[in-house]
């Protein structure tokens, strides 16, 4: 599944995160403020309905406008979150899921991506973040789940 860049814009606006995102140089401060943010009730309900359909581990990962650029690829600069998605309490599973989305959004404004954008003369304000949600392909081994393959490459 994918969450479009329009949701990213609405999240920033709804939670008044623009100044923190653009002005703060402290990743932990940015993350803390993004985690305080809330999604619209409609989106929260849609994400909850989606999560109820999945009982395997999932990955919440970035898909920014710049990430697949041919001239300045951003691969590996934004965060990805692996969610075991195995808590018996659905509310806790949902909270982990929503927090992972918020933290992917926050990673747009972390120090490394900001420095990369500055070094490549890209305006931070122009970056938009979508989120991809993927089931983890792998196998259960006793109480642990191992993905078949994982990695990031940047050339």
Beta strands, then each sheet from edge to edge (+ up, - down):
strand 1: 2-3
strand 2: 58-64
strand 3: 80-83
strand 4: 129-135
strand 5: 138-141
strand 6: 144-147
sheet 1: 1+ 4- 2+ 3-
sheet 2: 5+ 6-
end
